[in-house]
Amino acid sequence: MSVLAYLIPIALLMGGGGLATFFWAMRDGQFEDLDGAANRILIDDDDDDDRQERDE
């Protein structure tokens, strides 16, 4: 039974840490552009590099 006296505060601290991290990520804008990274991988940037090489 005395183990619960240690485990409950540790569980509450870990939950609070996870919640604080979630709110930090929300304020930092980590969830604003979820589709942008998925679409950027499909865009071919080689055309821009070829144009720069031709211009030089």
All heavy atoms as atom14 arrays in JSON, in Angstrom:
{
  "sequence": "MSVLAYLIPIALLMGGGGLATFFWAMRDGQFEDLDGAANRILIDDDDDDDRQERDE",
  "atom14_mask": [
    [1, 1, 1, 1, 1, 1, 1, 1, 0, 0, 0, 0, 0, 0],
    [1, 1, 1, 1, 1, 1, 0, 0, 0, 0, 0, 0, 0, 0],
    [1, 1, 1, 1, 1, 1, 1, 0, 0, 0, 0, 0, 0, 0],
    [1, 1, 1, 1, 1, 1, 1, 1, 0, 0, 0, 0, 0, 0],
    [1, 1, 1, 1, 1, 0, 0, 0, 0, 0, 0, 0, 0, 0],
    [1, 1, 1, 1, 1, 1, 1, 1, 1, 1, 1, 1, 0, 0],
    [1, 1, 1, 1, 1, 1, 1, 1, 0, 0, 0, 0, 0, 0],
    [1, 1, 1, 1, 1, 1, 1, 1, 0, 0, 0, 0, 0, 0],
    [1, 1, 1, 1, 1, 1, 1, 0, 0, 0, 0, 0, 0, 0],
    [1, 1, 1, 1, 1, 1, 1, 1, 0, 0, 0, 0, 0, 0],
    [1, 1, 1, 1, 1, 0, 0, 0, 0, 0, 0, 0, 0, 0],
    [1, 1, 1, 1, 1, 1, 1, 1, 0, 0, 0, 0, 0, 0],
    [1, 1, 1, 1, 1, 1, 1, 1, 0, 0, 0, 0, 0, 0],
    [1, 1, 1, 1, 1, 1, 1, 1, 0, 0, 0, 0, 0, 0],
    [1, 1, 1, 1, 0, 0, 0, 0, 0, 0, 0, 0, 0, 0],
    [1, 1, 1, 1, 0, 0, 0, 0, 0, 0, 0, 0, 0, 0],
    [1, 1, 1, 1, 0, 0, 0, 0, 0, 0, 0, 0, 0, 0],
    [1, 1, 1, 1, 0, 0, 0, 0, 0, 0, 0, 0, 0, 0],
    [1, 1, 1, 1, 1, 1, 1, 1, 0, 0, 0, 0, 0, 0],
    [1, 1, 1, 1, 1, 0, 0, 0, 0, 0, 0, 0, 0, 0],
    [1, 1, 1, 1, 1, 1, 1, 0, 0, 0, 0, 0, 0, 0],
    [1, 1, 1, 1, 1, 1, 1, 1, 1, 1, 1, 0, 0, 0],
    [1, 1, 1, 1, 1, 1, 1, 1, 1, 1, 1, 0, 0, 0],
    [1, 1, 1, 1, 1, 1, 1, 1, 1, 1, 1, 1, 1, 1],
    [1, 1, 1, 1, 1, 0, 0, 0, 0, 0, 0, 0, 0, 0],
    [1, 1, 1, 1, 1, 1, 1, 1, 0, 0, 0, 0, 0, 0],
    [1, 1, 1, 1, 1, 1, 1, 1, 1, 1, 1, 0, 0, 0],
    [1, 1, 1, 1, 1, 1, 1, 1, 0, 0, 0, 0, 0, 0],
    [1, 1, 1, 1, 0, 0, 0, 0, 0, 0, 0, 0, 0, 0],
    [1, 1, 1, 1, 1, 1, 1, 1, 1, 0, 0, 0, 0, 0],
    [1, 1, 1, 1, 1, 1, 1, 1, 1, 1, 1, 0, 0, 0],
    [1, 1, 1, 1, 1, 1, 1, 1, 1, 0, 0, 0, 0, 0],
    [1, 1, 1, 1, 1, 1, 1, 1, 0, 0, 0, 0, 0, 0],
    [1, 1, 1, 1, 1, 1, 1, 1, 0, 0, 0, 0, 0, 0],
    [1, 1, 1, 1, 1, 1, 1, 1, 0, 0, 0, 0, 0, 0],
    [1, 1, 1, 1, 0, 0, 0, 0, 0, 0, 0, 0, 0, 0],
    [1, 1, 1, 1, 1, 0, 0, 0, 0, 0, 0, 0, 0, 0],
    [1, 1, 1, 1, 1, 0, 0, 0, 0, 0, 0, 0, 0, 0],
    [1, 1, 1, 1, 1, 1, 1, 1, 0, 0, 0, 0, 0, 0],
    [1, 1, 1, 1, 1, 1, 1, 1, 1, 1, 1, 0, 0, 0],
    [1, 1, 1, 1, 1, 1, 1, 1, 0, 0, 0, 0, 0, 0],
    [1, 1, 1, 1, 1, 1, 1, 1, 0, 0, 0, 0, 0, 0],
    [1, 1, 1, 1, 1, 1, 1, 1, 0, 0, 0, 0, 0, 0],
    [1, 1, 1, 1, 1, 1, 1, 1, 0, 0, 0, 0, 0, 0],
    [1, 1, 1, 1, 1, 1, 1, 1, 0, 0, 0, 0, 0, 0],
    [1, 1, 1, 1, 1, 1, 1, 1, 0, 0, 0, 0, 0, 0],
    [1, 1, 1, 1, 1, 1, 1, 1, 0, 0, 0, 0, 0, 0],
    [1, 1, 1, 1, 1, 1, 1, 1, 0, 0, 0, 0, 0, 0],
    [1, 1, 1, 1, 1, 1, 1, 1, 0, 0, 0, 0, 0, 0],
    [1, 1, 1, 1, 1, 1, 1, 1, 0, 0, 0, 0, 0, 0],
    [1, 1, 1, 1, 1, 1, 1, 1, 1, 1, 1, 0, 0, 0],
    [1, 1, 1, 1, 1, 1, 1, 1, 1, 0, 0, 0, 0, 0],
    [1, 1, 1, 1, 1, 1, 1, 1, 1, 0, 0, 0, 0, 0],
    [1, 1, 1, 1, 1, 1, 1, 1, 1, 1, 1, 0, 0, 0],
    [1, 1, 1, 1, 1, 1, 1, 1, 0, 0, 0, 0, 0, 0],
    [1, 1, 1, 1, 1, 1, 1, 1, 1, 0, 0, 0, 0, 0]
  ],
  "atom14_positions": [
    [[0.82, -1.2, 0.0], [0.0, 0.0, 0.0], [0.85, 1.25, 0.0], [0.44, 2.27, -0.52], [-0.84, 0.01, 1.26], [-2.35, -0.12, 1.18], [-3.14, -0.18, -0.36], [-4.42, 0.94, -0.05], [0.0, 0.0, 0.0], [0.0, 0.0, 0.0], [0.0, 0.0, 0.0], [0.0, 0.0, 0.0], [0.0, 0.0, 0.0], [0.0, 0.0, 0.0]],
    [[2.03, 1.16, 0.61], [2.86, 2.36, 0.65], [3.46, 2.69, -0.72], [3.89, 3.81, -0.95], [3.96, 2.19, 1.68], [4.82, 1.14, 1.3], [0.0, 0.0, 0.0], [0.0, 0.0, 0.0], [0.0, 0.0, 0.0], [0.0, 0.0, 0.0], [0.0, 0.0, 0.0], [0.0, 0.0, 0.0], [0.0, 0.0, 0.0], [0.0, 0.0, 0.0]],
    [[3.46, 1.71, -1.61], [3.96, 1.95, -2.97], [3.07, 2.95, -3.69], [3.54, 3.77, -4.48], [4.04, 0.61, -3.74], [4.41, 0.85, -5.18], [5.02, -0.32, -3.07], [0.0, 0.0, 0.0], [0.0, 0.0, 0.0], [0.0, 0.0, 0.0], [0.0, 0.0, 0.0], [0.0, 0.0, 0.0], [0.0, 0.0, 0.0], [0.0, 0.0, 0.0]],
    [[1.78, 2.9, -3.4], [0.84, 3.84, -4.03], [1.14, 5.28, -3.65], [0.89, 6.2, -4.43], [-0.59, 3.5, -3.64], [-1.15, 2.22, -4.24], [-2.55, 1.97, -3.72], [-1.15, 2.29, -5.75], [0.0, 0.0, 0.0], [0.0, 0.0, 0.0], [0.0, 0.0, 0.0], [0.0, 0.0, 0.0], [0.0, 0.0, 0.0], [0.0, 0.0, 0.0]],
    [[1.69, 5.49, -2.49], [2.05, 6.85, -2.06], [3.13, 7.43, -2.95], [3.24, 8.64, -3.1], [2.5, 6.84, -0.61], [0.0, 0.0, 0.0], [0.0, 0.0, 0.0], [0.0, 0.0, 0.0], [0.0, 0.0, 0.0], [0.0, 0.0, 0.0], [0.0, 0.0, 0.0], [0.0, 0.0, 0.0], [0.0, 0.0, 0.0], [0.0, 0.0, 0.0]],
    [[3.94, 6.59, -3.58], [4.98, 7.05, -4.51], [4.47, 7.07, -5.95], [4.81, 7.95, -6.73], [6.21, 6.15, -4.41], [6.89, 6.2, -3.08], [6.83, 5.14, -2.2], [7.59, 7.34, -2.69], [7.45, 5.18, -0.96], [8.21, 7.39, -1.46], [8.14, 6.32, -0.6], [8.76, 6.38, 0.61], [0.0, 0.0, 0.0], [0.0, 0.0, 0.0]],
    [[3.7, 6.05, -6.29], [3.28, 5.92, -7.68], [2.25, 6.95, -8.11], [2.28, 7.43, -9.25], [2.74, 4.51, -7.94], [3.76, 3.39, -7.89], [3.1, 2.05, -8.15], [4.86, 3.64, -8.9], [0.0, 0.0, 0.0], [0.0, 0.0, 0.0], [0.0, 0.0, 0.0], [0.0, 0.0, 0.0], [0.0, 0.0, 0.0], [0.0, 0.0, 0.0]],
    [[1.34, 7.31, -7.24], [0.31, 8.29, -7.61], [0.92, 9.66, -7.89], [0.63, 10.26, -8.92], [-0.81, 8.33, -6.55], [-1.61, 7.04, -6.61], [-1.72, 9.53, -6.75], [-2.65, 6.88, -5.53], [0.0, 0.0, 0.0], [0.0, 0.0, 0.0], [0.0, 0.0, 0.0], [0.0, 0.0, 0.0], [0.0, 0.0, 0.0], [0.0, 0.0, 0.0]],
    [[1.79, 10.2, -7.04], [2.41, 11.49, -7.4], [3.28, 11.42, -8.65], [3.3, 12.36, -9.45], [3.25, 11.84, -6.18], [2.67, 11.07, -5.07], [2.11, 9.83, -5.68], [0.0, 0.0, 0.0], [0.0, 0.0, 0.0], [0.0, 0.0, 0.0], [0.0, 0.0, 0.0], [0.0, 0.0, 0.0], [0.0, 0.0, 0.0], [0.0, 0.0, 0.0]],
    [[3.98, 10.3, -8.83], [4.8, 10.15, -10.05], [3.91, 10.13, -11.28], [4.21, 10.79, -12.29], [5.67, 8.88, -9.96], [6.77, 9.08, -8.92], [6.26, 8.53, -11.31], [7.55, 7.81, -8.6], [0.0, 0.0, 0.0], [0.0, 0.0, 0.0], [0.0, 0.0, 0.0], [0.0, 0.0, 0.0], [0.0, 0.0, 0.0], [0.0, 0.0, 0.0]],
    [[2.78, 9.43, -11.21], [1.85, 9.39, -12.34], [1.27, 10.77, -12.61], [1.12, 11.17, -13.77], [0.75, 8.38, -12.07], [0.0, 0.0, 0.0], [0.0, 0.0, 0.0], [0.0, 0.0, 0.0], [0.0, 0.0, 0.0], [0.0, 0.0, 0.0], [0.0, 0.0, 0.0], [0.0, 0.0, 0.0], [0.0, 0.0, 0.0], [0.0, 0.0, 0.0]],
    [[0.94, 11.5, -11.55], [0.4, 12.85, -11.74], [1.44, 13.78, -12.35], [1.12, 14.61, -13.21], [-0.11, 13.4, -10.41], [-1.38, 12.74, -9.88], [-1.71, 13.28, -8.49], [-2.53, 12.97, -10.83], [0.0, 0.0, 0.0], [0.0, 0.0, 0.0], [0.0, 0.0, 0.0], [0.0, 0.0, 0.0], [0.0, 0.0, 0.0], [0.0, 0.0, 0.0]],
    [[2.7, 13.67, -11.93], [3.77, 14.5, -12.49], [3.99, 14.17, -13.97], [4.19, 15.07, -14.79], [5.05, 14.32, -11.71], [5.1, 15.0, -10.35], [6.38, 14.62, -9.61], [5.01, 16.5, -10.5], [0.0, 0.0, 0.0], [0.0, 0.0, 0.0], [0.0, 0.0, 0.0], [0.0, 0.0, 0.0], [0.0, 0.0, 0.0], [0.0, 0.0, 0.0]],
    [[3.97, 12.89, -14.31], [4.16, 12.51, -15.7], [3.0, 12.99, -16.57], [3.2, 13.46, -17.69], [4.33, 11.0, -15.82], [5.65, 10.52, -15.26], [5.82, 8.73, -15.29], [5.93, 8.44, -17.02], [0.0, 0.0, 0.0], [0.0, 0.0, 0.0], [0.0, 0.0, 0.0], [0.0, 0.0, 0.0], [0.0, 0.0, 0.0], [0.0, 0.0, 0.0]],
    [[1.8, 12.88, -16.06], [0.63, 13.39, -16.79], [0.68, 14.89, -16.96], [0.37, 15.42, -18.02], [0.0, 0.0, 0.0], [0.0, 0.0, 0.0], [0.0, 0.0, 0.0], [0.0, 0.0, 0.0], [0.0, 0.0, 0.0], [0.0, 0.0, 0.0], [0.0, 0.0, 0.0], [0.0, 0.0, 0.0], [0.0, 0.0, 0.0], [0.0, 0.0, 0.0]],
    [[1.08, 15.59, -15.9], [1.22, 17.04, -15.98], [2.31, 17.45, -16.96], [2.16, 18.43, -17.7], [0.0, 0.0, 0.0], [0.0, 0.0, 0.0], [0.0, 0.0, 0.0], [0.0, 0.0, 0.0], [0.0, 0.0, 0.0], [0.0, 0.0, 0.0], [0.0, 0.0, 0.0], [0.0, 0.0, 0.0], [0.0, 0.0, 0.0], [0.0, 0.0, 0.0]],
    [[3.39, 16.7, -16.98], [4.47, 16.98, -17.94], [4.01, 16.77, -19.37], [4.33, 17.57, -20.26], [0.0, 0.0, 0.0], [0.0, 0.0, 0.0], [0.0, 0.0, 0.0], [0.0, 0.0, 0.0], [0.0, 0.0, 0.0], [0.0, 0.0, 0.0], [0.0, 0.0, 0.0], [0.0, 0.0, 0.0], [0.0, 0.0, 0.0], [0.0, 0.0, 0.0]],
    [[3.25, 15.73, -19.6], [2.71, 15.49, -20.94], [1.73, 16.56, -21.37], [1.75, 17.02, -22.51], [0.0, 0.0, 0.0], [0.0, 0.0, 0.0], [0.0, 0.0, 0.0], [0.0, 0.0, 0.0], [0.0, 0.0, 0.0], [0.0, 0.0, 0.0], [0.0, 0.0, 0.0], [0.0, 0.0, 0.0], [0.0, 0.0, 0.0], [0.0, 0.0, 0.0]],
    [[0.91, 17.0, -20.44], [-0.06, 18.07, -20.74], [0.66, 19.39, -21.0], [0.31, 20.12, -21.93], [-1.04, 18.21, -19.58], [-2.24, 19.1, -19.81], [-3.12, 18.52, -20.91], [-3.04, 19.23, -18.52], [0.0, 0.0, 0.0], [0.0, 0.0, 0.0], [0.0, 0.0, 0.0], [0.0, 0.0, 0.0], [0.0, 0.0, 0.0], [0.0, 0.0, 0.0]],
    [[1.68, 19.68, -20.22], [2.46, 20.91, -20.43], [3.16, 20.87, -21.79], [3.21, 21.88, -22.51], [3.48, 21.08, -19.31], [0.0, 0.0, 0.0], [0.0, 0.0, 0.0], [0.0, 0.0, 0.0], [0.0, 0.0, 0.0], [0.0, 0.0, 0.0], [0.0, 0.0, 0.0], [0.0, 0.0, 0.0], [0.0, 0.0, 0.0], [0.0, 0.0, 0.0]],
    [[3.68, 19.73, -22.17], [4.33, 19.58, -23.48], [3.32, 19.77, -24.61], [3.62, 20.4, -25.62], [5.01, 18.21, -23.59], [5.93, 18.06, -22.51], [5.73, 18.06, -24.9], [0.0, 0.0, 0.0], [0.0, 0.0, 0.0], [0.0, 0.0, 0.0], [0.0, 0.0, 0.0], [0.0, 0.0, 0.0], [0.0, 0.0, 0.0], [0.0, 0.0, 0.0]],
    [[2.12, 19.25, -24.43], [1.09, 19.42, -25.44], [0.74, 20.89, -25.62], [0.65, 21.39, -26.74], [-0.16, 18.62, -25.05], [-1.33, 18.86, -25.95], [-1.36, 18.34, -27.23], [-2.4, 19.61, -25.5], [-2.44, 18.58, -28.06], [-3.49, 19.85, -26.32], [-3.51, 19.33, -27.6], [0.0, 0.0, 0.0], [0.0, 0.0, 0.0], [0.0, 0.0, 0.0]],
    [[0.55, 21.61, -24.51], [0.21, 23.03, -24.62], [1.38, 23.83, -25.19], [1.17, 24.79, -25.92], [-0.23, 23.59, -23.26], [-1.63, 23.19, -22.9], [-1.88, 22.49, -21.74], [-2.69, 23.5, -23.72], [-3.16, 22.11, -21.4], [-3.98, 23.14, -23.4], [-4.22, 22.43, -22.24], [0.0, 0.0, 0.0], [0.0, 0.0, 0.0], [0.0, 0.0, 0.0]],
    [[2.62, 23.45, -24.87], [3.78, 24.13, -25.45], [3.8, 23.94, -26.97], [4.06, 24.87, -27.72], [5.07, 23.58, -24.84], [6.27, 24.06, -25.55], [6.87, 25.27, -25.43], [7.01, 23.33, -26.54], [7.95, 25.34, -26.28], [8.05, 24.16, -26.98], [6.89, 22.06, -27.09], [8.96, 23.75, -27.94], [7.79, 21.67, -28.04], [8.82, 22.51, -28.45]],
    [[3.49, 22.71, -27.41], [3.46, 22.45, -28.85], [2.34, 23.21, -29.53], [2.5, 23.69, -30.66], [3.31, 20.95, -29.1], [0.0, 0.0, 0.0], [0.0, 0.0, 0.0], [0.0, 0.0, 0.0], [0.0, 0.0, 0.0], [0.0, 0.0, 0.0], [0.0, 0.0, 0.0], [0.0, 0.0, 0.0], [0.0, 0.0, 0.0], [0.0, 0.0, 0.0]],
    [[1.2, 23.36, -28.85], [0.1, 24.13, -29.43], [0.49, 25.59, -29.59], [0.21, 26.21, -30.61], [-1.14, 24.03, -28.53], [-1.8, 22.69, -28.53], [-2.78, 22.4, -29.98], [-4.08, 23.58, -29.74], [0.0, 0.0, 0.0], [0.0, 0.0, 0.0], [0.0, 0.0, 0.0], [0.0, 0.0, 0.0], [0.0, 0.0, 0.0], [0.0, 0.0, 0.0]],
    [[1.16, 26.18, -28.59], [1.57, 27.59, -28.68], [2.67, 27.79, -29.7], [2.76, 28.84, -30.32], [2.08, 28.07, -27.32], [1.01, 28.41, -26.39], [1.58, 29.13, -25.21], [0.56, 29.21, -24.19], [0.8, 29.53, -22.96], [2.02, 29.78, -22.58], [-0.17, 29.6, -22.09], [0.0, 0.0, 0.0], [0.0, 0.0, 0.0], [0.0, 0.0, 0.0]],
    [[3.52, 26.79, -29.88], [4.65, 26.92, -30.79], [4.24, 26.73, -32.24], [5.03, 26.97, -33.14], [5.71, 25.89, -30.41], [7.06, 26.22, -30.95], [7.4, 27.41, -30.95], [7.77, 25.29, -31.38], [0.0, 0.0, 0.0], [0.0, 0.0, 0.0], [0.0, 0.0, 0.0], [0.0, 0.0, 0.0], [0.0, 0.0, 0.0], [0.0, 0.0, 0.0]],
    [[2.99, 26.32, -32.49], [2.49, 26.18, -33.85], [2.84, 24.87, -34.51], [2.91, 24.81, -35.73], [0.0, 0.0, 0.0], [0.0, 0.0, 0.0], [0.0, 0.0, 0.0], [0.0, 0.0, 0.0], [0.0, 0.0, 0.0], [0.0, 0.0, 0.0], [0.0, 0.0, 0.0], [0.0, 0.0, 0.0], [0.0, 0.0, 0.0], [0.0, 0.0, 0.0]],
    [[3.04, 23.83, -33.74], [3.39, 22.54, -34.3], [2.23, 21.89, -35.05], [2.45, 21.06, -35.91], [3.85, 21.59, -33.19], [5.1, 22.03, -32.49], [6.3, 21.93, -33.39], [6.44, 20.98, -34.14], [7.16, 22.93, -33.34], [0.0, 0.0, 0.0], [0.0, 0.0, 0.0], [0.0, 0.0, 0.0], [0.0, 0.0, 0.0], [0.0, 0.0, 0.0]],
    [[0.99, 22.29, -34.76], [-0.16, 21.65, -35.37], [-0.86, 22.55, -36.37], [-1.96, 22.25, -36.8], [-1.16, 21.24, -34.27], [-0.56, 20.33, -33.25], [-0.33, 20.78, -31.96], [-0.21, 19.04, -33.57], [0.22, 19.94, -31.01], [0.34, 18.2, -32.63], [0.55, 18.65, -31.36], [0.0, 0.0, 0.0], [0.0, 0.0, 0.0], [0.0, 0.0, 0.0]],
    [[-0.24, 23.65, -36.79], [-0.92, 24.59, -37.69], [-0.94, 24.1, -39.13], [-1.93, 24.25, -39.82], [-0.24, 25.95, -37.62], [-0.53, 26.66, -36.33], [0.1, 28.01, -36.28], [0.76, 28.4, -37.26], [-0.05, 28.68, -35.25], [0.0, 0.0, 0.0], [0.0, 0.0, 0.0], [0.0, 0.0, 0.0], [0.0, 0.0, 0.0], [0.0, 0.0, 0.0]],
    [[0.13, 23.55, -39.64], [0.2, 23.16, -41.04], [0.49, 21.67, -41.13], [1.61, 21.25, -41.38], [1.29, 23.95, -41.74], [1.29, 23.71, -43.23], [0.27, 23.25, -43.76], [2.32, 24.0, -43.87], [0.0, 0.0, 0.0], [0.0, 0.0, 0.0], [0.0, 0.0, 0.0], [0.0, 0.0, 0.0], [0.0, 0.0, 0.0], [0.0, 0.0, 0.0]],
    [[-0.54, 20.87, -40.95], [-0.34, 19.42, -40.97], [-0.22, 18.88, -42.39], [0.44, 17.89, -42.62], [-1.51, 18.73, -40.24], [-1.61, 19.04, -38.76], [-2.84, 18.37, -38.17], [-0.37, 18.6, -38.03], [0.0, 0.0, 0.0], [0.0, 0.0, 0.0], [0.0, 0.0, 0.0], [0.0, 0.0, 0.0], [0.0, 0.0, 0.0], [0.0, 0.0, 0.0]],
    [[-0.85, 19.52, -43.36], [-0.81, 19.03, -44.74], [0.38, 19.58, -45.52], [0.73, 19.03, -46.55], [-2.09, 19.42, -45.47], [-3.29, 18.71, -44.89], [-3.12, 17.59, -44.38], [-4.4, 19.27, -44.97], [0.0, 0.0, 0.0], [0.0, 0.0, 0.0], [0.0, 0.0, 0.0], [0.0, 0.0, 0.0], [0.0, 0.0, 0.0], [0.0, 0.0, 0.0]],
    [[1.0, 20.63, -45.07], [2.09, 21.26, -45.81], [3.28, 20.34, -45.97], [3.82, 20.22, -47.08], [0.0, 0.0, 0.0], [0.0, 0.0, 0.0], [0.0, 0.0, 0.0], [0.0, 0.0, 0.0], [0.0, 0.0, 0.0], [0.0, 0.0, 0.0], [0.0, 0.0, 0.0], [0.0, 0.0, 0.0], [0.0, 0.0, 0.0], [0.0, 0.0, 0.0]],
    [[3.68, 19.67, -44.93], [4.83, 18.77, -45.03], [4.51, 17.58, -45.92], [5.37, 17.11, -46.67], [5.23, 18.29, -43.64], [0.0, 0.0, 0.0], [0.0, 0.0, 0.0], [0.0, 0.0, 0.0], [0.0, 0.0, 0.0], [0.0, 0.0, 0.0], [0.0, 0.0, 0.0], [0.0, 0.0, 0.0], [0.0, 0.0, 0.0], [0.0, 0.0, 0.0]],
    [[3.28, 17.1, -45.87], [2.89, 15.97, -46.71], [2.87, 16.37, -48.18], [3.21, 15.57, -49.05], [1.52, 15.45, -46.29], [0.0, 0.0, 0.0], [0.0, 0.0, 0.0], [0.0, 0.0, 0.0], [0.0, 0.0, 0.0], [0.0, 0.0, 0.0], [0.0, 0.0, 0.0], [0.0, 0.0, 0.0], [0.0, 0.0, 0.0], [0.0, 0.0, 0.0]],
    [[2.5, 17.61, -48.47], [2.47, 18.06, -49.86], [3.85, 18.44, -50.37], [4.12, 18.3, -51.56], [1.53, 19.24, -50.01], [0.09, 18.84, -49.82], [-0.27, 17.68, -50.07], [-0.74, 19.77, -49.38], [0.0, 0.0, 0.0], [0.0, 0.0, 0.0], [0.0, 0.0, 0.0], [0.0, 0.0, 0.0], [0.0, 0.0, 0.0], [0.0, 0.0, 0.0]],
    [[4.71, 18.96, -49.5], [6.04, 19.39, -49.93], [6.89, 18.23, -50.42], [7.74, 18.41, -51.28], [6.76, 20.1, -48.78], [6.6, 21.59, -48.86], [7.37, 22.26, -47.78], [6.38, 22.67, -46.79], [6.46, 22.43, -45.5], [7.47, 21.8, -45.0], [5.51, 22.83, -44.7], [0.0, 0.0, 0.0], [0.0, 0.0, 0.0], [0.0, 0.0, 0.0]],
    [[6.63, 17.04, -49.9], [7.42, 15.89, -50.33], [7.07, 15.49, -51.76], [7.88, 14.89, -52.47], [7.24, 14.72, -49.34], [8.37, 13.73, -49.51], [5.91, 14.04, -49.55], [8.45, 12.71, -48.42], [0.0, 0.0, 0.0], [0.0, 0.0, 0.0], [0.0, 0.0, 0.0], [0.0, 0.0, 0.0], [0.0, 0.0, 0.0], [0.0, 0.0, 0.0]],
    [[5.88, 15.88, -52.22], [5.45, 15.52, -53.57], [5.9, 16.54, -54.61], [5.88, 16.25, -55.8], [3.93, 15.4, -53.6], [3.36, 14.31, -52.69], [1.84, 14.37, -52.72], [3.85, 12.95, -53.11], [0.0, 0.0, 0.0], [0.0, 0.0, 0.0], [0.0, 0.0, 0.0], [0.0, 0.0, 0.0], [0.0, 0.0, 0.0], [0.0, 0.0, 0.0]],
    [[6.29, 17.74, -54.19], [6.68, 18.79, -55.12], [8.11, 18.53, -55.57], [9.01, 18.32, -54.75], [6.56, 20.17, -54.45], [5.11, 20.45, -54.11], [7.12, 21.24, -55.37], [4.92, 21.69, -53.27], [0.0, 0.0, 0.0], [0.0, 0.0, 0.0], [0.0, 0.0, 0.0], [0.0, 0.0, 0.0], [0.0, 0.0, 0.0], [0.0, 0.0, 0.0]],
    [[8.33, 18.57, -56.86], [9.65, 18.31, -57.42], [10.42, 19.63, -57.5], [10.05, 20.53, -58.25], [9.5, 17.7, -58.8], [10.8, 17.21, -59.34], [11.74, 17.01, -58.55], [10.88, 16.99, -60.56], [0.0, 0.0, 0.0], [0.0, 0.0, 0.0], [0.0, 0.0, 0.0], [0.0, 0.0, 0.0], [0.0, 0.0, 0.0], [0.0, 0.0, 0.0]],
    [[11.46, 19.76, -56.72], [12.25, 20.98, -56.7], [13.42, 20.93, -57.67], [14.17, 21.88, -57.77], [12.8, 21.24, -55.29], [11.72, 21.64, -54.33], [10.67, 22.11, -54.79], [11.94, 21.49, -53.11], [0.0, 0.0, 0.0], [0.0, 0.0, 0.0], [0.0, 0.0, 0.0], [0.0, 0.0, 0.0], [0.0, 0.0, 0.0], [0.0, 0.0, 0.0]],
    [[13.58, 19.84, -58.4], [14.69, 19.73, -59.34], [14.57, 20.73, -60.48], [15.58, 21.14, -61.05], [14.76, 18.32, -59.91], [15.18, 17.31, -58.86], [15.8, 17.75, -57.86], [14.9, 16.12, -59.03], [0.0, 0.0, 0.0], [0.0, 0.0, 0.0], [0.0, 0.0, 0.0], [0.0, 0.0, 0.0], [0.0, 0.0, 0.0], [0.0, 0.0, 0.0]],
    [[13.35, 21.12, -60.84], [13.17, 22.09, -61.92], [13.83, 23.41, -61.57], [14.44, 24.05, -62.43], [11.69, 22.31, -62.19], [11.04, 21.06, -62.75], [11.78, 20.24, -63.32], [9.82, 20.91, -62.6], [0.0, 0.0, 0.0], [0.0, 0.0, 0.0], [0.0, 0.0, 0.0], [0.0, 0.0, 0.0], [0.0, 0.0, 0.0], [0.0, 0.0, 0.0]],
    [[13.73, 23.85, -60.33], [14.35, 25.12, -59.92], [15.86, 25.02, -59.99], [16.53, 25.96, -60.4], [13.91, 25.49, -58.5], [12.43, 25.8, -58.43], [11.85, 26.19, -59.47], [11.87, 25.67, -57.33], [0.0, 0.0, 0.0], [0.0, 0.0, 0.0], [0.0, 0.0, 0.0], [0.0, 0.0, 0.0], [0.0, 0.0, 0.0], [0.0, 0.0, 0.0]],
    [[16.42, 23.88, -59.61], [17.87, 23.71, -59.67], [18.37, 23.71, -61.11], [19.41, 24.27, -61.42], [18.29, 22.41, -58.98], [18.02, 22.44, -57.48], [17.96, 23.56, -56.92], [17.9, 21.37, -56.89], [0.0, 0.0, 0.0], [0.0, 0.0, 0.0], [0.0, 0.0, 0.0], [0.0, 0.0, 0.0], [0.0, 0.0, 0.0], [0.0, 0.0, 0.0]],
    [[17.61, 23.06, -62.02], [17.99, 23.04, -63.43], [17.96, 24.43, -64.03], [18.84, 24.79, -64.82], [17.06, 22.11, -64.22], [17.26, 20.64, -63.84], [18.35, 20.33, -63.3], [16.35, 19.84, -64.1], [0.0, 0.0, 0.0], [0.0, 0.0, 0.0], [0.0, 0.0, 0.0], [0.0, 0.0, 0.0], [0.0, 0.0, 0.0], [0.0, 0.0, 0.0]],
    [[16.97, 25.23, -63.66], [16.88, 26.59, -64.19], [18.06, 27.44, -63.73], [18.61, 28.22, -64.49], [15.57, 27.25, -63.74], [14.38, 26.69, -64.42], [13.13, 27.38, -63.98], [11.96, 26.64, -64.41], [10.8, 26.69, -63.83], [10.62, 27.48, -62.79], [9.8, 25.98, -64.27], [0.0, 0.0, 0.0], [0.0, 0.0, 0.0], [0.0, 0.0, 0.0]],
    [[18.45, 27.26, -62.46], [19.57, 28.04, -61.93], [20.87, 27.64, -62.62], [21.69, 28.49, -62.92], [19.7, 27.84, -60.43], [18.58, 28.5, -59.65], [18.7, 28.23, -58.16], [19.56, 27.45, -57.73], [17.85, 28.86, -57.38], [0.0, 0.0, 0.0], [0.0, 0.0, 0.0], [0.0, 0.0, 0.0], [0.0, 0.0, 0.0], [0.0, 0.0, 0.0]],
    [[21.03, 26.35, -62.92], [22.25, 25.91, -63.6], [22.3, 26.44, -65.03], [23.36, 26.8, -65.52], [22.32, 24.38, -63.59], [22.59, 23.8, -62.21], [22.59, 22.28, -62.22], [22.43, 21.69, -63.31], [22.72, 21.7, -61.14], [0.0, 0.0, 0.0], [0.0, 0.0, 0.0], [0.0, 0.0, 0.0], [0.0, 0.0, 0.0], [0.0, 0.0, 0.0]],
    [[21.16, 26.51, -65.7], [21.13, 27.02, -67.06], [21.43, 28.52, -67.09], [22.06, 29.02, -68.01], [19.75, 26.78, -67.69], [19.59, 25.36, -68.18], [18.29, 25.2, -68.9], [17.56, 24.14, -68.21], [16.26, 24.04, -68.12], [15.49, 24.96, -68.66], [15.71, 23.05, -67.5], [0.0, 0.0, 0.0], [0.0, 0.0, 0.0], [0.0, 0.0, 0.0]],
    [[20.93, 29.22, -66.08], [21.13, 30.67, -66.05], [22.59, 31.02, -65.77], [23.06, 32.07, -66.2], [20.24, 31.31, -64.98], [18.76, 31.21, -65.36], [18.49, 31.02, -66.57], [17.92, 31.33, -64.46], [0.0, 0.0, 0.0], [0.0, 0.0, 0.0], [0.0, 0.0, 0.0], [0.0, 0.0, 0.0], [0.0, 0.0, 0.0], [0.0, 0.0, 0.0]],
    [[23.3, 30.16, -65.08], [24.69, 30.46, -64.73], [25.61, 30.14, -65.84], [25.86, 30.28, -66.81], [25.14, 29.63, -63.53], [24.4, 30.01, -62.27], [24.81, 29.12, -61.09], [25.65, 28.22, -61.26], [24.28, 29.31, -60.01], [0.0, 0.0, 0.0], [0.0, 0.0, 0.0], [0.0, 0.0, 0.0], [0.0, 0.0, 0.0], [0.0, 0.0, 0.0]]
  ]
}
